[in-house]
Amino acid sequence: MTAETENFDDETGNATNAAATAIGASLIASIDWDDAGKFVAGDLVGAELITALAKRLPNQSGVYRMFGKDGEVLYVGKARSLKKRVTSYTRMGGHTQRIARMIRETRQMEFVTTRTETEALLLEANLIKRLRPRFNVLMRDDKSFPYILVSEDHDAPAIMKHRGGRSRKGSYFGPFASAGAVGRTINSLQRAFLLRTCTDSVYESRTRPCLLHQIKRCSAPCTGEIGIDDYLDLVKEAKAFLSGRSNQIKSGMAAAMQEASENLDFERAAVYRDRLAALSHVQSHQGINPAGIEEADVFAIHQEGGLTSIQVFFFRTGQNWGNRAYFPKADPSLGAAEVLGAFLAQFYDDKPAPRLILLPIQVEDEALLAEALSVRAERRVQIAVPSRGLKKDLVDHTAANAREALGRRLAETSSQARLLKGLQETFALPHPPRRIEVYDNSHIMGTNAVGAMIVAGPEGFAKNQYRKFNIKGAEITPGDDFGMMKEVMTRRFSRLLKEHGEGPQAPEPVVEEDEDDDDALSDAVMPAWPDLVLIDGGKGQISAVRGILAELGIADKVTTIGVAKGVDRDAGRERFVTEGREPFSLPPRDPVLYFLQRLRDEAHRFAIGSHRARRKKELVKNPLDEIAGIGPSRKRALLHHFGTAKAVARAALSDLREVEGVSATMAKSIYDHFHERG
């Protein structure tokens, strides 16, 4: 992608530099634009607006954006010729209901020209992922994939799980379908190659081998149990194995084991035997491992009941590294080829593409997509639709998984809808809740207190909406659950008021002409405001929460329900506290009761997990972290020089000045930090 097409503001997608402005120079010269680069349409809307724009657009490739009222991005599209594509929207007939609705709602358009259609495709995918227009095909789950990282910025490289940007120098292997798959693989690789998994700071502070060395999971380069050159040989073998040369590595180990056995060095032979067993364990847990496919992603798509399921399997180094199901938001009128093509462009927007992509059907702009992925990867990326043989079997296997995943999704969605309807009837809500927020606290005698919020809706738990709140109030007495809940609710709803207005909006009634439209178009995004708030507690907790909501002026806009533990704290005997009714219980086998228990238990699980993570962080906290101006580099330099944080605390000012990267001023700050307490 060119520099001109990369500079967009993260929130609005507007061009933000002179280069991007220069791209649209031909448009600016012939159309009335405002200072923000948007067309001044006056009273023109819909097809009339598009007609006025189309007359002055160039026959050049680019990306266009359609905006609705209040600046909402409706649609992002690419075109080989902007003029021809936009002109197609001016025709009064021949459009699907989805496109006709999009045209009617258009109040503004923006354009960016590109040098090639390939650049337009890449820019379109990037903008769709960031702006999430409701008339585009959207990836619902955009969670990053985990990788295995073998670091290269240390004399003794470490092996670890990695997720996110590749900012650290090292070799990355993946993607894996789940963090669990990465953990199991690293665990086996530790036994096979004895690589360290500790952090650099722990490595530098070791004075004797840790437990991992004792159980034969690490060769302990930290204390010289193995020489650095020999350790680097182990690292080289691990990289070779992860790069696909597993048979070569196993053959070498088998030969070394045989040689040791012939030399009567049975102890060394046993080490090689255990390492071979660990490698076999890695491969045996990869599922199907097709011969002849070293690096490929296999996709399949299945549509049913107005929903779409896309399944993808990852093959790297000749091994199956797992699979994942996606359920993209797409209008039911779109065919499988259209949905899969749009999905692939977004899927690889921030991921490296493999050398081979196997599909069940031909997709739109297949050749263009392959060219775009090849340009980004700086090597050839092939997209193929196999018709027979092993590759066709893989696609069929993936398709079977896609059908099964969609079947489960349909069953869950139907069940969830019935439960939400039952919840509405049980608590006399005005409509089935679209967003349920559940709150809980976790602490040990008031220490490391954490408030947790989980979110559920029509599609189940929305884990990307979960939030945790580190309790900060100095005036809160340790163990004061009421005080903790007050802080959490104040912070949560004060921010909602600031960012999303005065309260939840009722769902829009379905317009008759849109009856066949996808329900997701009217409720594409989960609302920011909750329709229902569940609190793990009884009358006291609910009173505290309602008091906070009353202070914020939204007590009548948010429905709150307390879930109090029943007699003897038995599950199934919970008491529900809600406004206008005496506390009551539900029948023991009521599905709504089970649903509420699941919500409460999920909030409890998330709160405890957040508390444990905070407590663990506090336990391993280094005293150097408390000093202003001490970042990872200076911290590492100090530990390299003195060995431990205690030694740094006892060091004289003159000794601190000798550390590389520590100025005289910083040395004084460090010295004062440890000595002003005495």
N, C-alpha and C positions, 0 to 999 in steps of 0.2 A: 504494500500500500504506500502511496506517496505521502510525503510529509503534509501536503495540503489537505489530505482527507483524514488525517488523524487528529487534528486539533479541535476537539469539541468539548464543550463544557459538560461535566458529568451529570448535571441535573437537567439541563434543557436540551442538550444536543446542539446548541447554536454554535456556529463558527466563532472562534474567539481570537483569531490572529489575522494579521494582514494577508498572509498567504491564502487563508481560506476565503477572505474577501475578494482576493484577486481572481479566484476560481470563478466567481459569479459575476465578473466584470461585464461580460456580454449581456447578462440578464439585467444587471443594474442600469446599464446604459439605455435599455429600451422599455423598462417597466418602472412604475412608481413604487419605491421602497422606502421604508422608514429607517430610522437610525439603527434599529436592531436587525436589519436585513430581511424584514418581512414585507410582503406585498400589501400595499394600502388598498384595501378592497372597497372601502366605503360601505354601501348597503348590499353589495353582492354576496350571495351565499350559494352553496351547492353547485349545481351544474353551471349556473351563470358565472360564478367566480372562476370555475375551472376553464370555461370557454374563454374568458378574458385573458387568462394566463397562457393558455395553449397557443394563442395566436403569436406570441412573442418568444416562445421557447426555442432553443436551438436543436438541431438534429445531432445531438451529442450525448454520449453515455453519461449517466449520473444517477443520483439518488434523490427522491422526492419524499416529502413528509406532508401529510394532511393533518390539519388541526381542527378540533371542534371548539365549542364554546369554552371559555375560561382557559384557553391555551392547551387543552387536553390533546395529546398526540393520538390520533386515530389510527394512522397507518403509515408504515415506512415501506417504500418499494424502490426497486432499481429498474433501470431501463437502458437498452442499447441506444435508443433515441428518446430523449425526454419528451420531445414534441409529439411523437407518435403515441407513446404510452399515455400521456396526459390527455391527448385528444380522444383516446378511446373512452374516457370517462364522460365525455360530453354527449355521447349518444344517449337518447332517451330510453331505448329498449335494449333487450338482450343481456341484461345484467342479472346476476343472482340476487336474491333478496338481501344477502349480506352486503354486496357491493352497492346496491341501490341505497341501502340505509346509510352506508359510509359516505356516499356522494351527498345525500341530503344533509348530513350533519357537518359537512366540511365548511369551515369559516375562514380558513387561511391555509396557505401552502408555502413551503420552503424548498429550495433546490440547491444541490451541490453538484457541479459537473466534475467528472473524472476523466483521466486520459484514456482508460480502457474499461471495458465491461467487467473485467476481472476485478479491478479496483472497486467498481461499483458494488459487486457482489460482496466483497469483504467488508466494505463500509456499511452496507445494508444489514448484514448479520450483526455487526458490532452495535449499530444503533438500535436494532430490535431488542437485543439483550439488555441494553441500558435503559431504553425508554419504555419497553413493554407496551406497545400500542395494542389496543383491545381488538382490532380487526386483523392482526397478524397471527400466524401460527406461533405459539410461545412455548418454550421449554419451561415446565413448571418447576422441575427439580434441577437446579444449577449448582448443586454442591460439588466442590472440587474433589478430584480423585486423589487418593493417597499414593505415594511413591516410596520406593526404597532409595535412600541416599547414602552413598559412600563418600564421606567428606574428603576433600583434597587440600584443605587449608591448615593441616596439622601434620607434624612429623609421623604421628601414629594415627592414620585415618580411622574414623569410627563408622559404624553402620547404624542407621536409624530410620525411623518412619518420618516422612515429610509430606506436608500438605500445604498448598499455596504457591506463592511466587518463588521462582528459582533464584533467589538472591545469594545463596551460599555456594561457594565454589565446590564442585564435586561432580560425581557421576550419578545420574538419576535413572532408575529402572522402574518401569510401570507403563500404563497405570494398572492398579489393582482395583477390583470392584468394591472392596470394603477395607476398613482399617483392621478388621479381624483377620482378613487374609494376609495383610502385610505383617501383622504381629506373629501369626503362625509361621510364616516364611522366615522372618528374621530369627525367631526362636530356633528353627531347624538349622539355619545358616550359622548361628552361633556355635552349635555343636559340631558343624562340619568344618568351619574355618577359624573358629576361636577368635573372632574379631570383637573388639570392645564396643560397648553401647553406652558408656558413661559420657557425661559432658566433659568438655575440655578443662573446666575449673576443677571438677572432681579428679580427673586424671592427674592434674598437676599437684594436687594436694595429697595423693596417696603415698604412704610410707611403707605399706605392706599390701600384698595381694588381697583383693576383696573376695566375697563369697563365690562370685561367678567363676573365679579361677579354681576354687576348691571343688566345684561341681563340674569342672571341665567345660565351661561355656566361654571362657576367655583365656587368652595366652598370657595376659598380664604384662604388656609392654611397659606399663606405668612404673613398675618396680624392677625392670630389667630381667624378668623371668624368661624373656625371649628377646633376642637382639632385634634392633630396628630393621635390619636388612632381611632377617628371616620373617619378621612380621609383615613387611611389605610384600614378601612372596605370597603369604596367605591372602593379603588384600588383592593381589593380582589374580590369584586363583578364584576368589569370590567374584570378582568382576567378570572373569571369563565365564564362569558358570551362569551368572545372571545375563550375560550377553549372548547366550545360546550355545556355548561350547561345553555343555554339560557332559556329553559322552567322552570328550577328550579329557576332561578333569577326572571323571570317574575311572577311566582307563589308567591314567597316571597314578591315581591313588591305589588301584588294585595292583599295579606293578610294584609300587613301593611296599605294599603290604606283603606281597609274595617274596620280595627281596629280603625284607626284615625277617620273615619267617624262615627262609633258607639260611640266614645268618644266625638263627636261634635267638634273635632279638624279639622275643615274643611280646614284650611290653610295648615296643614301638609298633609292632604289627597290630596289636589290639587297638592302639590309637587310630591307625588308618581304618581298621574295621569299623570302629564307632563312627568315624567321619563318613565312610561310605554309607552306613545305615542311615545317617542323618540326611544325606543327599537323596537317597531313595525315598525317604519320608517326604521330602519337599515335592518330589515329582509325583508321588502317589496321591497327593492331596490336590492336584491340579485338575482333576476330572478328566475329560476327554482331551487327549494330546494328539492331534492329527499329524501324521507324518507329512513332511513336505511343506508345512505352513509355519514359517518362522515368525512372521510379524503381520498381523491382520486384525481388523475389527469386522465382525459379522453382525449385520443388522437384519431385523425383520419387523414387519408392521402388521397389525390386525385391528380392524375397525368393526365395532358392533355397538348397538344401543346408543348411538350418538357420541361414543367415546373412542379414543384411539390409544393403542398400546404399542410402544416401540421397545424392542428388546435388543440389547447389544452385548456381544461376547468379546472379550479381549484376549488375543493370543500374542504372546511375546516370547521370544527365544524358544519357539516351538512348544510352549506350555500354555495351558488355559489359565489365565489369571483372574477368572471370575466373570460375572455378568451382572447387568443392572437393567431394571425396567423403568421406562419413562412413560408418562401420560400427558402428552402435550395438549395445550388448549388449542382447539381447531374447530372451525365451523363444520357442522355435519355435511354441508354441501361440498366440501373439499374432498377430492379423491386421495387414495393412498399415495400416489406418486407426488402430488403437490405437497402433502403434509411431510412426507419423508424427505423430499428435497429441501424444504425450508428448515426442517429440523437439523439436517446434516450441516448446513451452513452455520447455524448457531452453535451446534455441538462442538465443532472444531475451531470456533472463534478464539478460544483461549487454551486449546489443547494441541499438542503435536499430533499430526496425522500419521498413521502407519504407512508402510509402503503399499499395502493392499487393503481395499475396503470392499467387502462382499455384500451385495444387496439382493433382495428377492425380486425386485422389479426395476425397470428403467425409471429414473426420476427426471424431473424437469431440469434443464440446464446441466445435465450430467457432465458433459465435456468441459463446460465453463467451470463447474465446481472442481473437477479434477485439476484443471489448470491453476485455479486459485490456490488450492491446497499445495500444489507442487511449488508454486512461487513462494508461498509462506515457508514451506519446509526446506526449500533450496535443494530439493531432490525430487525424483519422479514419484508421484502418488497415483496409483491405478485404482479406478473404480470399475468393478466387474459384476455382472449378473450371471452366475454359473448356471448351466443347463443340465449338467450331469456330473457324475463322479463324486469324489470326496467333498469338494467345495459345495456342491449342491446339497449333499447330506448335511453339512454344517448349517447351511441356510435353513433347511427344513427343520432341523433340530431347534434352531433359534426361533423359527416361526411357531413351533409347538409351545415354546416357553412364553412367547408373546400372547398366544391365545389363552393359555392358562392364567397368566398375570391379569389379563383383561377380565377374565371370568371372575377371578377373586375380587377385582376392583368393582365390578358391577354389583356383586353380592354385598360388598362392604358399603358401597354408596347407597344401595337400597335400604340396607339395615340402618345406616346412619340417619337417613331421611326419616324413617319410621321412629327412631329414638328421639330425634329432635322434635317431631310432631307430638310424641308422647310427653316430652318435657314441657312443651307449650301448654298442653291440656292439663298436666298435673299442677303447674304453678300459675295457670291463667295468664300466660304471656300473650301480648298482642299478635305475635307471629312466631313461627319457629326461629330460634336464635341462629344467626349467621356467624356470630363470633362469641365464644364463651371463654372468659378468662378465669383461671383458678389460681388462688394465692395461698402460699404456705411459708412458714419460717423454719429455719433450722439453726441450732447452736448447741454448744455444750457449756452449760452454766454461764451463758451470756457471751462466751468467747467466740470470735470468728463468726459472728451472726450474719446470716444471709437470708434475704427474702427472695422468693421464687415466684415467677408467673409462668404458667403454661397456657396455651391457647388451643382450642378445638373448634371445628366448624363442620360444614356439610361433608367435607372429605376426610374427617378424622382429625388427628393431632397435627397441628401446623408447627412443626419443630423449628422452622426458621423464624417464627414469631416469639419463641420463648425468650424470657429475659430474667436476669438475676440482679439483685440489688444488694450490694455490700452495705450493711447497716453502718451509718457514719455518725449518727446523733450522739454527741458527747453527754447529753443530759439524760439519755436513756439508761435506766438502771439495768445492770446485767440480768438477763432472764425475763425482762419485761416484754412479754409477747404483745400486749396491747400497744406499747410504745413502738415496737418494731413494725407492727402492722400499720400504725398511723404514718410512720415515715415512708413506708413502701407506697401506700395509697396516695399520700400527698405528692410524692415525686412522680408517680405514674400519671395521675390525672391532671396535675399541673402542667406536665409536658403535653398531654393530649389537648388540653385547652389551648395551649400556646401554638401547637402545630396543626391541629385539625378542627378548630372551631368550637362551637358551643355545645355540642352533644351529638349523639347518634342520630342518623337520618333513617326514617322508615323506608323499607324497601319500595322501589317504584312499582306501581301497578303495571301488569303486563298489557301492552298496547295490542289491540286486536290484530293489526296488520303484522305484528311481530310474533304471532303465536307459534310459528314454525321455526323461529330463530333459536339458536343455541342459548340455553339459559345462562351459559357462562358469559355471553356478551353483555347481559344486563348486570351481572354480578361477577365480573371478570376477576376482581381483586377483593380479597377479604377486607371488610370495612375496618377502619382504624379504631372506631369506638366499639366497645363490647355491648351486645344486647343483654348479656347476663354475666354477673360476677359471682363466683362461688368462693366462699371463705371457709377454710378449715377451722371451724370454731362455732361456739354457741352464741347466746344473747350478748355476752360481753364483747366478743370480737365484732359482731354485727353492729352493735351500738357505736363502737369506736370508728368503724368504717363509715357508717352513715353520718357521724359527726363531721368527719373530714369532707365527705361529699357535700354536706350542707354548707360548710365554710366556703367551699368552692362554688356553691350555687348550682350544683348539678344533682342534688339528692333525688329529685323527681324525674331525672332523665336516665338513671342507671338502676336497673333491677339487681338487688343484692340478695343472696341466699346463703345462710350459714349451714354448714354440715357438721353437726355436733355428734360426737361419739355417743352411742347409746348406752343402755344399762350394761354394766360390766365391760364396757368398751368393746362389745362384740360386733363384728361385721354383720350387717343385715338388720341391726336394731338402731340405726342412726336416726337422729331427730333433726328435722329441717326447720330452720328459723327464717321466716320471711315476713314482710310487712303486711299487716292487715289480717293475719291468721295466727292462731295459737300454734306453738311448735307441734309438729306431727311426724308420724313415721309412715313409710310406705309398706305395702305387703311384702313379705320376705322374698317372694319369687317374681316381683315386678321387674320387667326389663329396664324400666327407667331407673330403678334403684341400682341395678348392676352397672348401668351406664354412669351414674353419678359416683359410684364407688371407684370405677376405672379412672374417672377424671381426678378424684381426690388422691388416689394412689399414685397417679402419674405426677401430680404436683409434689407429693411427698418424696417420690424417688428423685425428682429433679432438684428439690431443695436440699436433700441430703447429699446428693452428688456434688452440688455447688459448694456446700459447706465443707465437705471433705477436701475438695480441690483447694479451697482457700486455706484450710488448716494445714494441708501438706505444703503449700507455698510458704506459709509462715514458719514451718518447722525447718525448712531448708534455706531460709533467708540468710544471706550473708551480711555481716555488719558493714561491709564496704558499700552495699547497695543504699545505705542510708545517707551517704555523703554526696552532697550536691556536686555535680561535675565529674563524678566517677562513672564512666560508661564501661561497656564490655572490654574495650581495648586497654584502658588504664587499669581496670580490675585485673585483667589477665597479666599485665606487666607487673603489677604489685605482687600477685601470687607467684609468678615465675621467680621474682627476685627474693621474696621472703618465705615462700612455701605455704603459709597459712595466714588467715585473717588475724589470728591472735598475735602472730609475729609482727604483722603490720602495726597492730595496736601498741605493741611494746617498742617499736623502732624509734630511734632518735631522729630528730629533725634532719640532721646531716645525712643520715642513712636514707631517708625518704627522698632527699634531693638527688641521690645517685641513680634512682630508678629512671629508666628510659621513658620519655614521654610525660614525666611529672615535673612541672615547673616549680620554681621556688614558692610561688604563691599557692599552688595546689598542695605542695608538701606541707605548707603551714596550715592549710585548711584541714588536711588529714590529721596532722598532729593535734590541732586544737580539738577536733571532733572526739578523739579518744582520751584527751587529757582534761577537758573542761568538766568531765563528770566527777573527777576525783575530788 
